[in-house]
């Protein structure tokens, strides 16, 4: 599994996987699984697969209903879940933007702490960010592009699916890691708009999640130069990592994490986490999620999930500080 930072994959896999006793009487009514984005995206698809396969493991009458509450890069739905009762009947399938980059880069618009204001349950999966250029671009390698941006500061433009999002912070980290590059950031409304702009040659490059770039890469509309994970991705094994091209240790991934409101009872957390572990081990789930651009996570525990969220929160805060990003402050 290549989607998540390696040190956390090892921690998740090493954790105890014992199945707990069921929480008494839970669930006795439908569970709402909130997706903080519109229907159809990778997080939404992963949520629907999870809901379908997790419900039978919670009891013969269990039902999980996916509810889309989109807005502000995932912050609207996340904030709504934060204020629900911690009874296990409202859960959130969060993303790296909702519980990672938004709190770091947009604190005024994100009135919650991604760790302290939620109950971590399980890491669901993730995937790399792709450094991508138009098919017509003269740049054939990531090193060609980075050298050109360094040689002519401010000349080149790069697109992301929104200011403060995972692509934006990955791009800022790339510029820092490559020696303090300067290029003009052009935010768009969503990954599809970014890929359309690239196909038309409106921008020079982008940092975009694999789920958004995959079809364009397969169809030859854009060219992938590097991925942001430490290992190459099996869907595109010919695309090197940024670590390989000289940016040693470069690793940022997008991810999905299942959480509940703060104060979720431990027996319910344990029951949900155990069910998720079983779901993520199913070959059909692995196949379906991978097709949606989400690499299923290694087995883990709520404690390891919390440690993962703490590290991701701190990493994104550090990028914002180093890049001196000031959005909506």
N, C-alpha and C positions, 0 to 999 in steps of 0.2 A: 504494500500500500504506500503510495507516494504522496498523498495529498497533504499530510500534516507534518509539522516539524518532527524530525526523527527522534529527538530526545523524549518528546511526549508520547510518540508511538510506543517506544520501549517501556515507558512508565505505565501506559495504559495496558499493554500486553502482560506486564509482570504483576499487575494488581490481582487481588483475590477475586475469583469469579463464582464464588458460591452462590447458589440460588436461595434467596431469603424466604421466610414464611410470608404468605400473602397478608397484606394489610386487611384487618377484619372489616368486612362489609364493603370494601372498595374494589371496583366502582359499582355503584348502584344506580347511576344515571349517566347520560352521555358526557364524554370528555370533549371539551373544545381545544383543538390544537390550532393556535393562532400562527399564521404565516404573515409577517409584516411587509409583504409585497403583493403585487397583483398576481392573479393566477397565471400559470403557464411557464414561469421561470424555473430555474433549477431547484431553488429552495422549496417552491410550491410542489414540484414533482416529487422531491424527496419526502416532503411531509405527507403526501397522499399515499406513497408506498409504505411509509412508516405507519400511518394510521391503519391501513388495510391489514398489515401483517402483525402489528402490535396488539390490536384489540383482542383477538382470540386468546392471546397469552395472558390477558388480564382477567379473563372469566368468560363463561359461555354467553352471557348477556351483554358483555362490554361493547360499547360503541365509541368510536373516536370520530368527531366531525371536524373537518378542516375549515377554518374561518380566515379569510383574507382581510387584513386591516393594514392597507398600504399607506405610505406617506413618509417623507423626510428620510429616505434611505433606510427604512426599517425602524426608525425611532418612534413613530406614532403607535404602531402595534405593540412594540416593546413596552412603551410607557403605559399603555392600556392594560397589559398583562400584569405589570408591576403592581397595579392597584386592585387586582382581583384577590378574592379570599384564597389563602394558602391551603386549599382542601384537596388539591389534585384534579380538580375538574376544569381548570384552565391552565394550559401549558403553552409554551412558546418555542417554535423552532427558529432560533435566532441565527443571524449571519455574522460574518466578520465586520460588516459595516454597522449593523445594529448594536453589537456588543463589543466592538473593537475600535474601528476607525472613527465612527461618529462621536463617541464620548471623548476621544482624544482630540479630534480636530474641530469639533463643533460643540463645545461644552455648553454654550448658552442655549442651544437648541436641543440638547440631550440631557434632561434633568434627572439622570440616574447614574449610579455606579454600576458598571457591567458585572461586577462580582458581588458586591455587598447588598445590592437591591434585588437579587434573584437567588434561587436555589438551583445550583448546577445538578444535572442528572446524568447526561451522557453526551459525548462527542459523537456526532452522526457521520460526518465525513467532510470532504473538502476537495481542493484541487489547486493547481498552480495558476499564477498569473502569466500571461504570454506577452512577450515583447514582440509586437507585430508591426509590419510596414505594408504599404500598398503593394500589390503584385507588380506594379510598374516601377517601383523604387529601385534606385541604383545601388542601394545597400544590400549586399548579399549575406553579410554576417553582422552579429551584434557589435563586434569590435569595429567594423567599418563605420557603423552608425555612431557609436560613442566617440570615436576619434574625430568624426566630422563635427559633431556637436561641440566637442572641446575646442576644435580649431576655430570655429566661428560662433562665439557665444551670442545667444539671443536670436540667431537666424532661424532656427528650426522650431516647429510646433508639434506638440504632442497632445493627444486626446484621451479623455477618460469619461466614464459614465456618470461623473458627478464630482463636484468639489468636496473634499473630505472623505471620499469613499476609498475602498481598498485599492483601486487602480491609481488614484491620486497619491496616496501615501507610498505605494510601491514605487511609483515614478519618482517621487521626491527622494526616497531612499536610494534609488538607482543613481540619481544625479550626485548625491552625497558620496556614495560608494565609488563612483567613477572619477572622483577628484573635484567635485564642486562644479558640475556642469550647469550651464544656463540655457534654458529653452522655454518657449511660451506655452503655458498650460491652457488648453481649450476644453472646458467641461461641456459635455452633452447630456441629454436626458435619456440615459439608459444605454446598455451595451449594443443594442441593435442600431441605434443612431450613430454610435462610434464606428461600428463596422461598415455602415453605409458611407460615412465620411471618408474612411480609409479607402474603400473600394473606388470612390470618386477622386481620390488623391487630394482631398481638401486639407489633410494634415500629413505630417511626415512620419509619425509613429504613434503607437499607443501602448498602454499597459492595460490589458483586459483579461477577464477571467476566461478560463478554458471553455466553459459552457457557452460563452458568447462567440468565441473565435473559431470553434471547431469546424462548423459547417463551411465557413469562409476559407479556412485553411484547406479543407478537403476539396473544395471546388476551385481552388486556385485564385480566388478573388483577393486574397491577402497572403503575405508570407510571414511565417513565424521565425524569428531569429533566435529566441532563447526563452526558457521557462524559468520561473522564480523559485522552484523547488530545488532541493539538493540532488534529486535523482531525475533522470529523464522520464517523461510520461509515456506509458505503454501505447497510448493512442497515436503518439507522434514521436517515435523513438529516434528519428533523425534530427530533432530539434535539441540542441545542447542546452545545458543549464548555464545560468549566469556565473555560477561558481566555476564551471569548466573554462569559461572564456577569460578568467582572471579575477573576477570579483569574489575572492575566497570567502566562504561562509555565508554568501548571500542566500537568504531563505525567507520568503514571505509567501504564505498561502491564504486562500480564502477558505472558510469553513462554515459548517452548520453545527450548532449545539442545542440540545434540548434542555430547557430550563423551566422552572416554575416560579411563582411569586416567592418572595422571601418568607421563610418560616414553614415551608412545606414539611410535613411530618416525615421523620426518618423511615418508618416502615413503607410509606407510599413511595418515597424516593427510591428505596432499595428495590421495591417491586417493579417500578418502571424501568430502572436501570438494568435489572436482570432480563426483563422482556426485550429491551433494546439489544442487549448482547446477543440474544438468540436470533432476533430478526436480522441483525447485520451479518450473521454467519450463514444465512440462507443463500445458496448459489443464485437463485432467481432474483433475490433482492440485490445482490452484488451486481448482477448483469443489468438490471433495470436502472439502478442508480448510476452506474457507470455510463450508460447511454445518455443519461440526463446531465452528465458532466460532474457528477459527485462521486468521488472515490470513497467507498465505505471505510469508516475508521476501524482500527484494531479494537479488540475488546477492552473495556476499561471500567472504572468505578466512578461514582460521584466525586470522591476525593481527588482522583486524578483529573477529572474534568475541571474542578475548581482550580487546581494548580495550573492547568492549561490556560484558563481564562485570565488568571492573574498575570502569567507571563506574557500573553498576547496584549493585555491592557497596557502593561508597562512598556512593551516594545513599541507600540504605536504612539504612546505618549512621548517616548524618547525621539521618535522620528519627527513628530510635530515640533518638539523643542529644537532639535538640531536644524531642521529646515526653516524654522521661524515662521511656521504657518499660522496665520491669524485670520480665522473665518468666523464671522458672527460673534465676536467677543465684545 
